[in-house]
Amino acid sequence: MELNKAQKEAVAVYTGNCEVIAAAGSGKTKVLVARMINLITKHGINPDNILAITFNKKSRDNISTRFSAILPDANVHIETFHSLGYKIVKRFVGQFELITYNWQKQKIFNDICGDPTDKNHVNDFFLYVATRKNNLLKPGEKSHEYPLDPLYDNMYGMYEHYKKSAGLMDYDDLLTQAYNILCHNNVALDYYRNKFKFILVDEMQDINKAQYEVIKIINAHGNLFVVGDALQNIYSWRGSNNMFMLDFKRDFPDAKIINMNINYRSSKNIVDFANFFASHLPEAKSDIYKPSVAFKPAGEQVQFHKYKNEDMEANHIASWICDNVSQDKYSYKNIAILSRTNAQLLNFETAFHDKHIPYQIVGGISFVNRKEIKIVLSYLRLAENSTDDGAFKYIFNKPNRYLGKAFLESVSQYAAENKLSLFKAMDKFANTRRWSRGILEIKKAVSILQNNNFTDVSKQISELRKVIGLDNYIAQDLTSDEDDSDRIAAIDNLQFMAQGYKRRCDFLKYIKGISTTLDKADTVKLSTIHKAKGLEWPVVFFIDLNDGIIPHKRSNDICEEARLAYVAITRAMDKLYCSSTLSLHGKDMNKSPFLKIMFKK
């Protein structure tokens, strides 16, 4: 494993606390793995005494795979923060039920409030609770940085009591409870302090207070090794704070600081571009920050393109991809489209289908597999073919018509006995008191779609949205963590795609064709910036640099939005193309203020 001077210095650290400032593309994962191997092979450390902590399963699996390829029989502990918390709580508390689904949160919220409320209110409450917990703040506890909300804080207390009486915990409890156990249970504290003599932490810039305190309390041997990049902190909305990294010396004054600032990923022009943009961020003013140095030559200049609208943007980029792949300059897998939100990627799915470009959604689902899209398509399929039992099963209770499992079982049994479709079989129960209204609503929605007065399928979709109250259903749907506006935008896009199709069968055939491009290994990647973190591609298109998109209109932290832009920039290896549109979904748009820094435009 070939290493540069700074990497060798980091890997060679044996004892003592150490912080590695790892710039984008500087090989931090390689260094983490190499140090664990060095501790075992050179210093004879028992693998069972080594703990590596990262933030998500993807990173954990990446580190584990790399480590096992070299030392397959060495069983070091590679955990996410939540998996570590879970093991601590499970070991010293015993059995508990974890709140894993949004519908559980909705039920608890309604039980606390006494009446149902809108989805935004529910989400705001649980975000309030998560923020407080991640900062180890109990109900009623005052904080200058995180002020009390009287209503939510009262509910917070009720929520904690509810969980305790029901034997429940949420994901944030895994860390707060683990910390409380370590603080008050000497047996537990001694166990983990004796067990983990060497602790390594990945993505230190994304750490929150609860996570930080767990690490500090078990770090009895003073061998804490942390790696991160303060410029890539993009999760402050969920409690992460890069000050734990920037102020590491405050808590560990004797800590060694190593700066790995050679970027092996990107060309010099991209590195210089990223450095200039980063220089405007407050993190760049820190004493520990050093600008990245490019290992690769200059390459192509970063480019900016302005498009009339989102369709022209998607089609122009799709044409570029077709031309360059056909000339064997790049493979599809070498190319990524990055955006601030999922909504900006929808037009690319359409454009890619039209030009037969295979693609994949990074860390997400494709357009045709989105819940809201499947609802609309299932209604269209049922209107086209009333014997489509799969479509019926998907929409019979969407939106909620109080037609549950008993209804479907009864209809299914009657259909099987009489060799009928489910849609036809439900007529048998049309006079059943508890089901009659729901059955009538299904039949009404299907019959409206079959109305011959519609000029095209787009009009059918528009009317369906009104009849079943689809937009309102999305606003109340707690089963999805995705932003409501993105889900509405997806339906808008489907409706736009349906324009000009006079027959449902033709449109459904067209949509079916989209899914055929999803299973190939050689695919263009479509990703939000958050999902792209830790990844890299030779060619990156950073799209829709518009005010309100990035920085996002709902964000109150322009510095975090700028750090998001920095992450997007530093995913590119050889070519980086940035773009904005003059209009989006028919609405006039202004350029992102970040473009004034990037291109002085």
N, C-alpha and C positions, 0 to 999 in steps of 0.2 A: 504494500500500500504506500504509494509515493505521496510525500507530504512536503509542504513548504515550511519555511522557518517558523511562522506563527502557529501553524497547525501542529508541527512537531513539539513546540513549546507547550501547547495545550494538552496534547496527548501524554506528554512526559510528566505532567503534574501528578504527584503521588499523594501527598497529604496536604492539608490546609484548604481553606476556602478559595474559590477561584471563580471569576466571572469572565466569560468569553464574549466579546462584542463581535458578532458574526454578521457581516454584511450579506446582502442578497447574493446568492451564487458563490459563497465563499467556502462551502463544503462543511457546514456545521454537523450534519448527520454523520458524515464520514468521520469527523473528529470524535463525536460522541461514541460511536461504535469502536473506533480505534483505541480510545482511552479505556473503555471497559476491557477490551482484549489485553491491553498493556498491563492493567492492574492484575489480571489473572495470570498471564504468561510470564511477566517479568518480576512482579512483586509477590506472586503466590497467594493473592487474595482469594478467599473462598467465594465462588460466584453467588452463593446464598446470602452473602453480606453486601451485595451490590443492588441498589435500587435505581432504576431509571424511570423518570416520570415524564409523560408528554400529555398533550391535550385531547387528542382524539384517537379513535381506533385506527384510522388510516396511518397516522404517524407512528403509533405503537407497532403496527404490523410491519411498517417499513423498516424500523430500527431492528425489530425482532428477526426479520428475514435476512438483513445484512449481517447481523451478529451470528445467527445460526449457520450461515454459509461458511463461516470461518471456524467457529467453535460450537459445533452442533450439540455436544454433550454437556455444555456448561449452562446450567439453569440459573441465569441471572433473573432478577425480578424486573420486568418491563411492564409498567402500568400506566393507565390514564389516571388523572387525579380522582375521578369518580370511582374507578374500579378499586383503587387503593382505599378510598373512604368506605366503599361497600364492604371490603374485607375486614377493616377495622371494626365497623359497626356490627357486622354479622358475627364476628368472633366474640365481642364483649357485650353485645345486647341480645343477640339471639334472633329469633324469627320476627319478621315484619313484612308488611306488604308495601311495595313501592308504587307510588302514583306514576303511571307511565303514559296514560292516555288523556287527551284534551277533554273528552267527555266526562272523565272523572273530575277534572277541575271544574267544569261547568256545574256538575251536580253538587260538589262541595260548596261552590260559590252560591248557588241557589239556596242550599240548606242554610248557609250563614246569613244570607240577605233576606230570606223568606219569600223572595219572588224572583222570577227570571229577569235578566237584563241583557243589554246588547253585548256582542262579542268584544267590542273595543274596551268596554268597561271591565270585562273579565280579564282581558289581556293586560290592561293597565295595572290592575290589582296584582296579578301574579308577577309582573315585571317589578313592581314596587317591592313585593315580598322578596323576590330573588336578589334585588340590589341590596336590600337591607341585610339579608342573610349572608351574602357574599362578603359583606363588610363587617360581619359578626355583630350586627346591631339587633337587639331584641325589641319586641314591641314596647313603645314608650321611651326607648333610649334615644337621647338627643345626639345630633351630629351636625356640625356646621356644614360639612360637605354634602350630606344627604339629609336634608330637613324632613321633619315629620309631616305627613299628610294626615290630619286628624281622622278623617273618615276611613281611609285605607289602613291606618295604624290600628284603629279599633278593631277592624275586620281581621287584621294580621293576628292580633291576640286571640280572636275567636277561632281563626284558622288553625293556629298552633294547638289550641285546646281540642278542637275537633279531631285533628290527626292523632293526638296522643290517646284520646279515648277510643278511637277506632283502630289503633295499632298500625297507623299509616306513616309513611315518610315520603317526601319528594326528593328529587335529585340533589337539590341544594342542601338538604339535610345530611346527605352522605358526608359532606365536608364539615359542616358545622357540628354535627354530632360526633364525628371522628375527632375533631379538635377538642370538644368538651370531654370526651373519654380520655384523651391524652393528658388533659389538664387536671382531671380529678381522679383518675384511676392509675395509681403508681405501678400496679402490675402490668397494665397495658403499656404505659410509658416505658418502663424498663424493658419490656419485651421488644418493642420496635427500635428503641435506642441500641440495644445490644445486637439486634438482628441486622439493621442497616447501618453499616459503618462507613459506606461510601454512597453518596446520593448525587445523582445527576438529573438536572431539570432542563428539558427542551422548551423552546419558545418562551423564555423567561419574561418577555415583554407583555405577554398576555395573561399573566398571573393576577389573581385577585387576593384580597386580604386573607380570606379563610384559607386558601391554598398556601399562601406565604407563611402563615402562622403554623400550619401543620408541618411544613418543611422545617421551619426554624426549631420547633420543639423537639423533633426527632433527630436533629443534627447535633447530637451530643459529642460526636467525635471531631467535629469541625472540619469535615471533608465534603463540603457542599460545592458542587461544580455546576454552574448554570451557564446556559448558552442562549443568546437571543439577539434581536435587533429592534431597538426602540422605535425605529422608523416604520416597522411593520406591525405596530399595535393597532388592530382594527376591531377590537371587541370591547371597547370601553362601555358600550351600551349594555353589556351584560356583567359589568363590574370589574373588568380587567384594568390594571393600572400600571403603565410602564415606569412609574416613579420607583417602584420596587427594584427595577433594574437600574435606572438612572442614579438612584441613591443607595446602591448596594454597599458602598464603602461606609455609609453611615451606620449600618448594622453590623458590618464585618470589616472593621478598619484595617485589619491585617491581610485582607484578601488580595490575591494577585489579580491584576487586570490584564487580559490579553486581547489585543485587537487584531482580528482576522478581517482585513479589508480588501483582499485581492478577489475580485469577481471573475470567476472562471466561466460563468454562464454567458454573459452578454458581450457584444462587440463594444469597442471603445466609444463609438458614437452614442450608443444606447447608455453606457455607463456614465458618460459625461452629461448626457441629457437628464438622467436620473439624479446625478449629483447636484446639478443646477436647480432642479425642482426641489430636492430635499433641503437645499441650503436655506429655503424660506420657511422651513418648519422649526418650531422651538426646540425639538429634540436635537437638531444639528448644532445648537448653541452649547450643548453639554460638553464638559471637559473630556468625556470618554468617547465622543464621536470623532471619527476620522472619515473623510470622503473615500469612496471606493476607488480602487485602482484596477483598471482593466487588464486582464491577461491576454485577451484576444485583440487582434488589430482593429482598425477603425470601422471597416465595413460601410454599409449604406447609412446615409443620414436618416434620422427619424422624420417621417412625413406627416403632413396634416392635409385632410381633404374635407371639403364642405359640400354637403348634398342638399338638394331641394327638400327631400322628405325621406322617411325611413325606408320606403320601397326602393327608391333610387340607390340609397346606401347599400341595402342588402343585395340588390341585383348587380351593382357594380362590383362589390366584393366577391360575390359568387362567380362572376365572369372572370375576375382576376384569378381565382382559385382554379377554375376550369382550364384557363390558358396555361398557368404555371405547372399544373399537374400533367397536362397533356404534353408539355415540353420536357417532362422529367426533371424539372427544376426542384420540385418538392413532391412529397407524398401527402395525401390528405391528413395523415396523422401528425404531420409537421406543423399544422396550422390550427390556431385557436382564435375564437371570437370572444372577447371579454366585455362584459357590461356591468353596470352598477346593479341592475335588477333583472329578474327573469323576463319581465315584460318586453324588454328591448331585444330579446333573442327570438321572439315569436316570428317576426318577419323573415328571419334567416332560415327557419325551418321550412317555410313556404318556398322561398327562393331556392334553397338547396334541393328540395323535391323537384321543382320545375327543371332544374339543371342536372338532376340525377347525381347530386353530391352526397355521399354517405356522411352521416354525422352522429354524434353522441352528445347527450347532455351530461356534463360533469357533475356528479353528486346530486343529480335530480332526475326528473322524469321527462320524457319526450312530450311534445305538444299533444299528440293523439292519445297519450295515456294519462293526461291530467284529469282529475276527477270532474271538474266542471265541463270539460270538453266531452268526456265519456257520457255524461248525463245528456247533453244535447244530441250527440250522435246516437245514443240508445233510443231516444224518442223518435229520431228520424228513421232509424232502422225498424222500429215497431210500427210506425206509420206506413212504411214501405212494405213491410211483411209482418202481419199480425201473428204469425206462427214463430217468430223469433223469440224463443223463450229466454235466451241469454239476455237480450235487451230488456225484456219484461222484468227479470229478476234484478237487474241493475237499477231500474227507475221506479219500481212499484211504490217505494216509500221515500222517494226524493222528488220534491221536498217532503218533510215528515207529514204523513197522512195517518199516523197511528195504525199503520198496517205492518204488524211485526211478524215474528217467526210463526206464530199460530196461523196467521192468514196465509202465508206462503205454503205452509205444510198442508193446509186444508185444500187450497186451490191445486197444489201439485198432485195430491192424492186423487182428487176428482178428475183432473186432467188425464192422469195415467189410466184410471179405471174406464174412462169414456173415450180415450184416444183423441183428446182435444188439446189445442194449444192452451198455455196458461192464460193468455189474454181472453180467449173465448170461455175458458172454464170459470173465470171469476164472475161471469154473469149469474152463475148458480147462487152466488152469495150476495147479489146486488140488493136484496131485501133484508140482509142481516144488519141489525141495528148498528152494531159497532163498526161495521165495515162499509156500509152503503155510501157514505159521503166520500170516502177515499176512492172507492171504485168509480164513482161518478166523476171525480176529478181526473182520474187516469183516462177515462174514455173521452172526456171533454178535450184534454190536451192532444190526444191522438187524432180525434176527429177534426180539430182545428187545423192540424198540419196537413190533413188530407183535403182541405178546402181548395177547390180548383181556381179560386179567385186570385191566388198569389201568383205574381209574375215570375218570381224566382225563389230559390231555396233560402236566400238571405232574408226575404220577407217572412218566410215560415219561422226561421230562427228568432227573428225579432218579435213575432207574435207569441211564440212559445215562451220566451223570457217573461213577457207580461203575464200570460195566463197562469204559469206555475210559480211566478214570483221568484225567478231564479237568482236575480241580483241580490234580493233580500235574503234568500236562503244562504248565499255565500257569506253575506255579512254576519249571519248568525252561526255559521258552521265552525265548530270548535275542533273538528277533526283535522284541520289543515293549519300549519304554522305559517303558511305563505301569506304575504300581504294581500288584503282583499283587492286592492287596486290592480295588482298583477293578475289576479284571477278574472276580474272583470275585463281587463285588457285582452286576456286570452280568448274570451267569448267574442269580444269585439272583432278580434282578428279572424276567428272562425266565420263570423258573419260576413266580414269583408271577403274572405276566400270564397264564400258561397254565391257571391254576386255573379250573375250571368249564367248560373246553372238553373235551367228550367225544370229539370227532373231530379228528384232525390236520388234515384239509383245512380245517375251519372256522378253526382257529387260524392256519394258514399264510396263509389269506386275510386274516385280521385283521392279521397282521404285514406282509403285502404293502402293505396300506393305509397303514401308517405311513410308508413311503418316499415316498408321493405328496406329502407336505407339505414336501419338502426342497429343491425346485428353484425356488421362487418368490423374486422379488427382495424382496418385502415380507414379511419374516419376523422373528419374535422371535429374539433371539440368546441362546443358551445358552453360557456361558463359565466357565472357571476364572478366578480372579483374575490368575494369571500371564499367561494369554492375552489378558486384557482390558486390560493395560497399554498406554497410549497411545490407547485408544479412549474414546468417550463416547456416552451415550444420554440422552434426556430423562427416561426412567423406568428406575430400577434397583431390582431386588429382590435384596438381599443376604441369602441364605438360610443356614439351618442354622448359626447362631451358637451352637454347642454346644461345650462343653469336650471336647477330643479331636478335634474337627473343625477349629476355629480357636480357640485355638492347636492345631495338629495334635499328636496323641499321639506321633508319631515325631520331632518337632522338638525340638532342644535349645536353640533360640534364640527365646525369647519376644518379644524386640524385633523380630526379623524377621517373626514372625507378626503382630505389631501393625502393622508397616509394610505388610504385605499387606492388613490390614483398612483401613488408611488409603488404599491404592490403590483398593480396592473402593468406599469412600465417595466418593472424588473422581472416580469415573466418572460420577456422576449430575449431570444438568443442572438438572432441575426438581423431580423427586420421588425420594425415597429411602425405601424400605421395608425394614426389617431384621426378620428372624424367626429363631426357634428352635423346636425340637420337644421335647416331653416324652419321646418315644421314637423310636428309629431302628432299623429292621429288627427290631422287637420288643424292643429293649434300651433300658432306662431311660437317659435322658440328662440331664446337668446343663447349665445355661446357660453360655455362654462367659464367662470372667472379664472379657472386654472389654466386655460389656454393663453391668457395674457402672460403668464409666467413661462409656460412651456415654449411658446412660439412668438411671444410679444405681439399677439394678434388681438 
